[in-house]
Amino acid sequence: MVVIKRDGREVDFDKSKIYNAVYRAFEEVEKLTAVGDKEAIAGRIADRLEAVYAERSQTVSVESIQDDVETELMREGEWAVAKAYIKYRYEHELLRNAGTVDGKILSLVDGVNETVIQENSNKNPAILSTQRDYIAGEVSRDITDRLLLPEDIRKAHEEGIIHFHDSDYFIQHSMNCFSSKTRFVTDRGVISFAEAGDGAEVNVLDCNGSWRKATVHKYGKDILYDVTLQSARSTKTVTCTANHRWLLADGTITTNLSVGDTLYPLRQTSAGLSAEEILSSGDKRGAEMFALGFMIGDGSDFDRGISGRLCGGKTRYAGVFRLAGYTVSKFGDTDDLFATISDGKSKQDFLIRSLFFRL
């Protein structure tokens, strides 16, 4: 006779497995109260089921065998043992599902998912609203892995080649929502979401100081809240939705920002380019910021345009200034150069654009 296992494999029927399962259920109950002759009862049940299955021409599944064991235990009048056997089946079902979304959700509800419990000190995993948030996150991860991520990205994430962030929020179309008046840093300067426009692709600084391409989307009206951010020198209020995610100093992400939380510090951008790199790449925007930063550092007068003297070794920057639109000429009878442009830029313009170039 053939038994079909849960993974679809077919194996020969083994009566001893029924005997052992019943025997262990008896032993579990025996710890608490007296039970019948476990050897005799386990043997009778195994023999009866073997005879029943031998008369059948079709195969039998593992689940069917376990259902029949429960029925036979109750026919023997061993209700407590039957209950222990059912509990045994349930616990093993949980173990089998431990790596699935079902198992993860059940472990959240039972409060035994240590990964989630330790994930964020700002969230109490015993609170119902927090559990719902985490449960939604597990569902999002499952759908993201199975349906939304391209196969090469999913495989690279599983193999540890890359890390795909925020899969617990990925199925949501609306993420990190701000007022349209909110201004943010791009490689084109500080602009508002309204100025960027719906569908605009912009390069923004991520938490590691690297430039990343992002798309601006308009999602209509929503309830917004004012969040006040304070540093040692200044205070800034931003308006955002309640589900906005904040990256905290310890690297965790929270949607429940609390008074006194410290946000993750923005690292210096890794996109800073040397004069040679700007010139070789033909990066006009980079050249403009390089030249403006140079002039600010050199103490140039901005009342009548921007102008400055390139002395000694600084003459090697002449090409960058020309790329930025400056007129570069010899300075008198010396080997120095003079760069000038009239475009209305100011020191404040440079500061709000705040690109960090290596001079």
N, C-alpha and C positions, 0 to 999 in steps of 0.2 A: 504494500500500500504506500501511496505517495502523499507527502505533506507539502503544501505550498507555504513557504516562508514569506515574511513581510516584504522582502526585497524581490520577490518573484521567483526565487530559486526553488527547485523541487528536490526534496530529500526523502529518504526512506523513513517510514514511521518508526519511532523509538519509544516503546512502552515505558522505559525507565525514566524518561523525562516527566511523564505524568506522575509516576510514583514519587520522584524526588520533589516535584512542586507541591504535591499534597502533603508530603512528609514535612517539608519546611514550614508550611502553613500551620500544621499541628504543633511544631516546635515553637512557633511564635506565640500561639495561644497558650501553650503549656507553661510559659513563663509567668502567666497571670492566674491560670486556673487549671483544674484537672480536666483532662480530655480522655477520649476513648483510646482504644488500642490503635495507635497511629500506624504501626507497621501493617496490621491486618486490614484496616480501612483503606490505606493507600494502595495496598495490593489489590483489594477487591475493586476499587474504582478503576485502576489501571487495566485489570483483566476485563471488566465489563466494557470499557470503551474500546479496547482492542478488538473484542468480539463484534461490537457494533460496526466498527469501521471495516472489519474484514468482510462483512456482508455487503458493503457498499461497493459499487463498481467505480464511482467517481473519486477524485482526490478530495482531500479535506484541508482546510486552512488552519493556521495556528490559532486565529481568533475563534474559530468554531470549536476547536479542541478545548480552549480555555473556558468558553461558555458552557460546554458539556461538563467540565470538571466542577464548575460552580453548581450546576444542577445536581450532580451526583453527591456532592458534599451535603447539600440540603436534603436529598433523599435519605442520607445516612443520619439526618437529624443533627449534624454538626454545624449549627448556625454560626457560632463564633469563629469556627475554622473557615467557613465559607466567606465570612466578612474579612478575615485576615488575608485570604487568597485574593479577594477583590481589591483590597488595599495594596497588595503586592503587585497586582497587574497595573493599578493606577500609578504607583511609584515608578515602575519600569517604563511606563508610557511617558512619564515626565522626563526620565533620563534619556530616552530615545529622542525626545523633542528638544533636548537642552540646547542644541545648536540651531534650532529653527526659530522663526519669529513667534510661534506659539509658546515655545519653552521660555523665550526671553520675556514675553509679556507675563506669563504666569509667575516667573521669578520676580518680576517687578511688583506684582500684586502681593506676593508672599514676602517681599522685603528681603530676598536672599541674593539679589543681583548686585554683588559688591562693586562691579565696574560702574554701574549707574549711581549707587549710593555714594561712592567716592568722587563722582564726576564733578559736582559743584557744591561747594560748602554753603552757597546761598539758597539752595533748594532743599527742603525737607522731604525725602522720598516717602514718608509716611502720610503726607497730606494728599487728599484725594485729587486736588487740582494739579499737583505736581506729578502724581502717578499718571493722570490723563495725558499730561504733556509728554511724559516719557513714552507712554504707550503709543501715542501718535507718532513719536520719533521712530520707534521700532517698525511701525507699519510703513513709514516713509522710506526707511533704509531698505526694507524688503522689496518694495515696489521699485525703488531706484535701482537696486542691484539686478532685479529680474527683467524690468521693462524699459527703463529710461536711459541707463548708461550704455554707450557703445561698447561692444564686446572687448575691444582692445583696451579701453580704459578700465573696465571692470576687472579684466584679467590682471592688468598691471597693478591695480590696487590690491587684489588678493595676494599677489606674489610679493608685495612690499616694494615694488619698483617706484611707485608713486603713492601719495596719500590723497584720496579724494575727500575733501573737507565737506562737512555739513550735509551729509546724505540724509540726516534725520529731518532736514527742512527742504530737501531738494524738490519734492513733489509740489510744493506750494509755488504758485506763480508770483505771488506778491511777497517780497522779502525786503527787509531793511528800508521801511517806508519813511520818508521825510516830507515836510512841507515843501512846496515848489519853490519857496523863497530861500530854502537852505542852500548855502554856498559850500563848495567842496573844491579840493585842490586837484587840478589836472595838469598835464604837461603843457597846456595852453594858458595856464594861469588859474586863478580862483574864479569859478563861475557858479551860478545857481542852477538848480535842476530845470527851472523854467527857461533859462537861457540856453541850456543844452538841448532841450526839446525831446519829445517822445521818440524813442528809437535811435537816438544819437549814440554813436560809439565813441568812448573817451578812454584815455589812459589815466589811471588813478594810482595813487600810492597804496600798497597793501600794508599789513601790519609789520612786514619785514623790511619796509622801505624800498620795495621793488615796484616797478611800474607794471601794471596789469591792465589789459583791455577789459572794459566793462560797457554794458549797454544800459542806457537810461530808459525807464518805462513809466508811463503814466497809468495809474490804476483807478483814477476817479477819486471820489470823496470817501474819507474815512475819519474816525474820531482820532484826534491828535492830542498829544500831551507835551507839556514843556518839561525838558530835562536840563537842569543847570549843572554845568561842568566847571570845576574850579581848580586852578593851579596856584602855585605860590604867588604868581604875579597878576593873574587875570581871572575873570569869570565869564563864561560863555553859556548862553541858553540856546538849545536846539529844540525843534519841534518834531516829534516822530510818533509813530504808531506804538501801541502797547506791546506788540510782539517783536519790536526791534531787538536784534541780538547785539550784545555788547561783549567785547573781548576783554576779560579782566587781566590784571597784572600777573596772576598765576597761570595764565594760559587757558583757563576755562571760559566757556561761553554761557551767558545767562540772558534770559528774557525778563528776569525779575531783578532789575537794578535797584540796589538799596542805598540809602544815605551812608556815605563813608566808603563805598566801594572804590577801589583804585583801578583805573583802566590801564590796559596794556600800553606801554610807551611806544611811540612811533620811532622806529630806528631810522638812521640816516639812509637816504636812498642809495641803492647800489647802482643807480643809473647814471651817476656822475661820470662825465667823460673828460679826458684830457683835451688840450687844444689840438694835438695831433689827431686824436680820434674823431673829433668834431669835423676837422678839415677833410680827413680822408673819407668820412661818411657823407659829407655834404649836408650836414644837419644845420639848416639855416636857423631854426628855432633855438637850437643849442648854442649856435654862434652868437645870436642876439643876447641871450642870457649871459654867456661868457663875457662878451664885450661890456655889457652893462655892469656886471659884477666887478669887472676889472676897473672900470671907470669910477665906480663907487668907492672901491678900496683905494684907488689912487687919489681920492679927494678932488675929483673934477667938479667944475662949476656947471650947474644945469640950467642956469638962467638963460643962456643963449645956445640951446642945444647941448649936445654932449661932445666933449673934446678932451683929449689927453695926449701926453707925450710918451712914446714907447722908447725907453732908454736902454742902451746896452743890449743884454741878452733878450729883453722883452720884444725886440724887433721881430723875433721869430713868430710872434702872434699876428703879424701883419695880415697873413692870409685869412685868419679867422675874422678879423675886423672887416676885411673886404667882403667876405661871405655874409656878414651881418649887415652889409649895406653902408659901411663907413667909407669915407674918402680918406685914403692914406697917402701922405706925401712926405718928402724929406723935410726935416726941421732945420732950416737955415743951412749953414755950412758944415753941420755935424753929420755923424752917421746915424743919428736918432731919427725916428719917424713921428709924424703927427697924425692922429686919427680923429675925425670929427663927423658928426651926423646931427641933423635937426629933425627929431621925430617926436618930441614932446614926452619922452619917457622920464620917469622920476625915480628917486630912491625908493619911495613907497611902492611903486609899480614892481620893482625888483623884489622887494621883501614879500609881497603877497604871492608872487609867482614862486618864490623860494625853491629854486632848483639848486642842488648842491654840487657845483662843479669844482674839480681840482685844478687850481691854477698852477 
